[in-house]
Amino acid sequence: MTGGRNRIGAEHLLMLGAAFFWAIGHPVGKIIVREVHPFALGSVTLMTGFFCLLLYCAVTRRFEGLRRMRMADVVRSLSIGVAGFFCYQILTFSALKRIPASMNAILVATNVIFIMIFAGLFLKERIGIMKVLAILLAGAGVVFVVFNAGFGLNGRVDLIGCSFSLAAAIMFSLYSVLGKGVLEKNDPVTVVTIALLSGGVLLSLLALITGSARTLIDVPGRTWLLMILLGVGMIGISYPLWFFCLKRLPASQVSVYIYTTPVFAVLLSLLILKERFFWPFWLGAALVLGGIFVANRNPNRKKAT
């Protein structure tokens, strides 16, 4: 019994580690985009993450599963990489160029709400009264976060930056919903690795075509180190940890860690970037987290126990 409890405790710590690595991408990404174009940063992050997962697949002997994948599933994995990695990285790093990291973290966290909406539209999952409440809570929260400095279009609100963050949330939710079938039928780490390949290659080509890759030439070694660590932490470490724990913990427990990523991101942004906000931001953040909580609430949990 003691060994089982220790194992479960270790898995919870690993989940916290995954949430932390996803969270730190917001303040660190904010620092990097001061010197590097968002397209170039995204390409380095994705390709670093891809090679990390490729190495992980080799070490854990997952290539056998790749050989068994149907060609249709390989194509679908490549396709969801366009939304989940190519578009998401462009949008979230472009947002960090314009708005505070804390705002980006909270707005991107609304992907849970969009997942619920798109699951209803595409997968015909039922949207009950609690899910409607979640949408209303998160929607109200977004308004307070965006207009935390005052309800007016007086130049203090960067609507373009906020729109980038919300569009990033939509892209990630489409990746999650449209990729649900292929992720369930195949090894999820292998699927993510294939998706990363398409996202990374496309973003690298875009960075080269637009000339934004030139911003990588004169950046100091410290910035290169941050970019590589970002890819290793956010992708190379977090994704294997997430799927490892998902196999060993109930989904209801894993969903709790969805809330910790934006919380960690805000705290890290306060510490690293010294970001400060007016009270509407904190109210909005609480409403968004409340919406995420309601969206992930499982009415059958009590019956199961």
N, C-alpha and C positions, 0 to 999 in steps of 0.2 A: 504493500500500500504506500509506503513511504517513497519507494522508487517511482511509482506512478504519479504521486503528487509532485515530486521533484521534476519529472519529465514535463508535466503540464505547466508547472511554474516556469521552466526553461522556455517552453513554447510561447508563453505570454511575453516573456522578456524579448524573445526573437521578434514577435509581432510589434512590440514597442520600438525595436531597432529598425524594422522596415518602415514604420510610420515616421520615425525620426529622419531617416535618410530621404524619404519623399519630401518631408517638411523643409529640410535645410536647402533644398533646391531653390526655394523662393528667395531668401536673402542672399545666398551665394550667387544665384543667377542675376539678381539685381546688381551686384558688384561687378560681375563679368560684363554685362551689356553696356557698362560705361565705356569699355574699351573694345568690345567685339560686337560685330553685327549679329542680331538675333538668328539669322539664317546660318551663319558660320558657327555660332555657339551650338545651335541645334544639331548641325551635322556632326560636330565633334562628339557631342554627348551621345547621340544615337549610335554612331559607329563604335565608340568606346564600349557602350553597353552591349552592342551586338557581339563584339569579339569576346567580351566577358561571358555572355551566355553561351556562345559557341564553345568556349573552353569548358564551361560547366557541363554542357551536353556531352562533350567528349569524355570528361572525367567520370560522369555518371552513366555513360553508355546509353545515351538516348538516341543515337543515330539509327539504331535498329528500328525505333518507332517511326522515325522519319521515312525510312524505306517502306514501311507498311502503310503510310498515309495515302489516301486516295488523291489523285491529281486534283480533283475538284476541291478537296480540303486544303491542299497546298496553295491553289489559286485564291481561295477565300482568305487564307491566312495572310497572303501578300496584299490582298485588297483591304482588309481591316487595318493593316499597317499604315495605309494612306491617311485614314481618319485618326487612328489612335496615336500615331507617332509623327508622321510628316506634318499634318495640319495642326495637331496639338502643340508640337514644339514651336512651330512658327508663331502661333497665336499667343501662347503663354509667355514666351520670351519677348515678343513684340509688346505685350502688355507690360512686362517688367521694365521695358524701356521708358514707359510713360507714367505708370502709377506705382504707389508704394507696394512693397512685397507683401505686406499684411493684407491689403485690399485684394491683391491678386489671389492670395491663398484662400480667402473666404469666398470670393466669387467663383473660383475654380471648383471649390468644394460642393457647389450646387449641382455638380455632375450626378450626384446621387438622386436628386429630384428629377433631372432630365432622363436618367435611366428608367425611373418609374413611369414617366410619361411615354417614352418611346417603347417601353415594354408593353404598355397598353395599346399603343398604335400598331406596332409591328408583330408582337407576339400574342396579342389579344389577351393579355393578362388583365384581370379585373382591377379597376381603380375605385376603391371604396371610399367611404366618408373620411377615414383616417388619412388616406393618401391625398385626398383633396385638401384636408387641413394642412398636411405637410407642404403642399404646393403653395398654399396661401401664406403660411409662416415664412417659408424660404423667400417667396416673392417680396413680402414686406421687408424682410431682412436685407435683401439686395438693394432695395430703395434707400434704406437708412445707411448702408455701407457706401453706396455710390455718392449720396448727397450728405456725407457726414460733416462737411464744412458749411452746410447751409443749403436750403432748397431753392436754388436759383442757378441759372446758366450764366454766371458772371465771370467765367474763366477759371474758377477754382475747381471745377469738376471736369476731368478729362474723360468725356463720354466715349471717345474712340478707344482709349486704353481699357476702360471698363467693358466695352463691347468686345474687345479682343479676349478678355478673361472669360466672359460668358460664352463666347463662341468656342473657346478652348474646352469649356465644360461640356458643351453640346457635342463636340467632336469626340471627346473621350466617352461620353455616354453612348454615342452611335457605335463606337468600337466595341463597347461592352455588350450592347444588345445584339448587334449584327454578328458579333463573334461568339455569342453564347453557344450555338450549336457545334461549331468546330472545336471550341475549347472543351466542351463536354465529351466529345467523341474521341479526342486525341490528347496526348500529353500536353498540358497547358504551357510548360516551359518551352517545348519544341515549337508550338504555335506562336508564342511570343517572339521567339528567336527569328522565325521566318518573317513575322510582321515587322520586326526591327530592321531586317535586311531591306525590305522595300522602302520603309520610311527613311532609313539612313541614306540609302543610295539616292533616292529622289531629292532629299534635302541637300545632299552634297552636290548634286548636279545643279540645283537651284542656286546654291551659294557660288558655284563656279560661273554659271551663266550670268548672274546679276553682278558679279564682281565683288560681292560681299566677302568672299573668301580671302580677299586681299587684306582685310582687317586682322587676319591671323599672323601676318608676316612680322609685324613689328611689336607684337605684344610681348611683355616680359615673361620669363620662365614661371613666375609665380602664378600668372593668369592661366598659362597652359596647365599647370599643376591643378589649379582649381577646376578647370574644365574636365580634365581627365578624372579627377576624384568625383566630380558630379556624375559622370557617366557610370563610373564603377559603383558609387553608392546608390543612386536613384534607380539604376537598372540592374547592374551586375550583381548587387547584393540583395536589394529589396525584393525583386521579383522571385528569386529562388526561395527566400525566407517566407514570403507570403504564401506561395503554393505549398511549401513544405508544411507550414502550420495549418493551412486550410484542410489538408488531408487528415490532421490529427486533432483538430478542435472543432466543436460544433459551429455551424455557420453563424448562429446567434451570438456566439462569443467573438468570433472574428469580426463581425460587423461593428462591434463596439470600437474597434481601433480606427474605423473610418473617421470618428470624431477627433481622434488625437492628432491627426496630420495637420489640419488647419490650426489647432490650438498650439502645437509645437511651432508651426511656421510663424504665427503671430508673436509668440514669446521670443523666438530666435531673432525675428526682425526688430523687436524692441531692444534686445541686447546688442545685436551686431550693428544694426543700422540706426539705432536711436530714433525709430519712428514714433510719432506721437499723433493722437487723433482726438477729435471731439467726441462727446458722449454718444451721438447717434451711431457712430461706428460700432461701439461696444454693444449697443442695443441691437443693431443689425446683425452683428456676429452671433449674438445669443439667439436671435430669431432663426438665422440660417442653421445653426447647430440644432436648434429645437426641431426645425423641419426635417433635418437629416435623421434625428432620433425617431420622430414619428414615422418617417418613411420606412425605417428599418425595424419598426416595432412588429413583433411576430405575435398575433393574437392567439396562436395555437401553442405558445411556449408553455403556458401553465398546464395545458392539457397533456403535453408531452412529458412534463415532469410529474 
